[in-house]
Amino acid sequence: MLNSIRELIPHAEKTGVQIALENVWNNFLISPVEARRFVDEINHPLVGWYFDVGNILRYGWPEHWIKTLNARIMKIHVKEFSRQLMNDEGLRKGFQVNLLDGDNNWPEIMKAVKEINYNGGWIIAEVSGGNRNRLKDISERMDKIIRYV
């Protein structure tokens, strides 16, 4: 995998595109220390981490990952997750919860974001869409999360 990423670097340099790795559920890197080491082994400023807050709850605590990955984080993906729904109804059901209604400790997550002086691209919400009322609700929930900074 390291060599595959290294092969992309000349293309990234030519185009200015960042290569941001995301923590998806493929069990490739399941600890923040492993993820940090992987990015550090590549050792290139255009290679970093696309941190998905919701995906991490299966493996640990997002605030620990944020502090460990630190400046390696290029973007933050906001998503909620419920361990109880996962345990009661199945693995993917854990994502079927609104922002702020799952197991993410948003005050601690946003405190960690502030502590690392995060300056990458700002947060992107991965949520289901809907009508005007649904979008207003998402916006209000995102505002609450952001205010924790």
C-alpha positions as CSV (number, residue, x, y, z in Angstrom):
1,M,0.0,0.0,0.0
2,L,2.8,2.4,0.8
3,N,4.3,1.9,-2.7
4,S,0.9,2.5,-4.3
5,I,0.6,5.9,-2.5
6,R,4.2,6.8,-3.4
7,E,3.4,6.1,-7.1
8,L,0.7,8.7,-6.9
9,I,2.9,11.5,-5.4
10,P,4.3,12.7,-8.8
11,H,0.8,13.1,-10.1
12,A,-0.3,14.9,-6.9
13,E,2.7,17.2,-7.2
14,K,2.0,18.0,-10.8
15,T,-1.7,18.8,-10.1
16,G,-1.5,20.1,-6.6
17,V,-4.0,17.5,-5.4
18,Q,-3.7,16.2,-1.9
19,I,-3.9,12.5,-1.2
20,A,-6.0,12.1,1.9
21,L,-6.5,8.6,3.3
22,E,-9.8,7.9,5.0
23,N,-10.5,5.5,7.8
24,V,-13.1,3.3,6.3
25,W,-14.1,0.0,7.8
26,N,-11.7,-2.3,5.9
27,N,-9.6,-3.0,9.1
28,F,-6.5,-1.7,7.4
29,L,-5.5,0.8,10.0
30,I,-7.5,0.5,13.2
31,S,-5.5,2.5,15.7
32,P,-4.4,6.2,15.5
33,V,-0.8,5.2,16.1
34,E,-0.9,2.9,13.1
35,A,-2.5,5.6,11.0
36,R,0.1,8.2,12.1
37,R,2.9,5.8,11.4
38,F,1.6,5.0,7.9
39,V,1.4,8.7,6.9
40,D,4.8,9.4,8.5
41,E,6.4,6.5,6.5
42,I,5.2,8.2,3.3
43,N,6.6,11.5,4.6
44,H,5.2,13.9,2.0
45,P,3.3,17.1,2.6
46,L,0.6,16.2,0.0
47,V,-0.3,13.0,1.8
48,G,-2.3,13.1,5.0
49,W,-5.6,12.0,6.6
50,Y,-9.2,12.6,5.8
51,F,-10.6,12.0,9.3
52,D,-14.1,10.6,9.5
53,V,-15.4,11.1,13.0
54,G,-18.3,8.6,12.8
55,N,-16.3,5.8,11.3
56,I,-13.8,5.8,14.2
57,L,-16.4,5.1,16.9
58,R,-16.2,1.4,15.9
59,Y,-12.5,1.3,16.8
60,G,-12.1,4.0,19.5
61,W,-12.5,7.6,20.5
62,P,-12.4,10.3,17.8
63,E,-10.7,12.8,20.1
64,H,-7.8,10.4,20.6
65,W,-7.4,9.9,16.9
66,I,-7.4,13.7,16.3
67,K,-4.7,14.3,18.9
68,T,-2.6,11.5,17.6
69,L,-2.9,12.4,13.9
70,N,-2.6,16.1,14.6
71,A,-1.3,18.1,11.6
72,R,-1.7,15.0,9.4
73,I,-5.4,15.7,9.2
74,M,-6.3,17.4,6.0
75,K,-10.1,17.4,6.3
76,I,-12.6,16.4,8.9
77,H,-15.8,14.4,8.0
78,V,-18.6,14.9,10.5
79,K,-20.8,11.9,10.9
80,E,-22.6,10.5,13.9
81,F,-22.7,6.9,15.1
82,S,-24.5,4.9,17.8
83,R,-22.8,1.9,19.3
84,Q,-26.1,0.8,20.8
85,L,-27.9,0.8,17.4
86,M,-24.9,-1.1,16.0
87,N,-25.1,-3.7,18.8
88,D,-28.9,-4.0,18.8
89,E,-29.7,-3.8,15.1
90,G,-26.5,-4.5,13.1
91,L,-23.2,-2.9,12.2
92,R,-24.4,-0.3,9.6
93,K,-27.4,0.7,11.6
94,G,-25.1,2.6,13.9
95,F,-25.0,5.4,11.3
96,Q,-28.8,5.8,11.3
97,V,-28.8,8.5,14.0
98,N,-28.9,12.3,13.7
99,L,-25.9,14.4,14.5
100,L,-25.7,15.0,18.3
101,D,-27.9,11.9,19.0
102,G,-25.2,9.3,18.9
103,D,-22.1,8.4,20.9
104,N,-19.7,11.1,19.6
105,N,-18.6,13.4,22.5
106,W,-18.7,16.5,20.4
107,P,-17.4,18.9,23.1
108,E,-14.3,16.7,23.5
109,I,-13.9,16.2,19.7
110,M,-14.0,19.9,19.0
111,K,-11.7,20.6,21.9
112,A,-9.2,18.2,20.3
113,V,-9.7,20.0,16.9
114,K,-8.8,23.3,18.6
115,E,-5.9,21.8,20.5
116,I,-4.1,20.7,17.4
117,N,-4.7,24.1,15.7
118,Y,-6.5,22.4,12.9
119,N,-6.2,24.5,9.7
120,G,-7.2,22.1,7.0
121,G,-10.3,22.2,5.0
122,W,-13.3,22.7,7.3
123,I,-15.8,20.1,8.3
124,I,-18.0,18.3,5.9
125,A,-21.3,16.6,7.1
126,E,-22.2,13.2,5.8
127,V,-25.9,13.0,6.5
128,S,-29.0,12.1,4.6
129,G,-30.7,15.0,2.9
130,G,-34.3,16.0,2.9
131,N,-36.7,18.9,2.7
132,R,-36.2,22.4,4.0
133,N,-37.0,21.4,7.6
134,R,-34.5,18.6,7.5
135,L,-31.8,20.8,6.1
136,K,-32.6,23.5,8.7
137,D,-32.3,20.8,11.4
138,I,-28.9,19.6,10.0
139,S,-27.7,23.2,9.9
140,E,-28.7,23.8,13.5
141,R,-27.0,20.6,14.6
142,M,-23.8,21.5,12.8
143,D,-23.9,25.0,14.3
144,K,-24.0,23.4,17.8
145,I,-21.1,21.1,17.0
146,I,-19.0,24.0,15.6
147,R,-19.8,26.2,18.7
148,Y,-18.0,23.6,20.8
149,V,-14.7,24.9,19.4
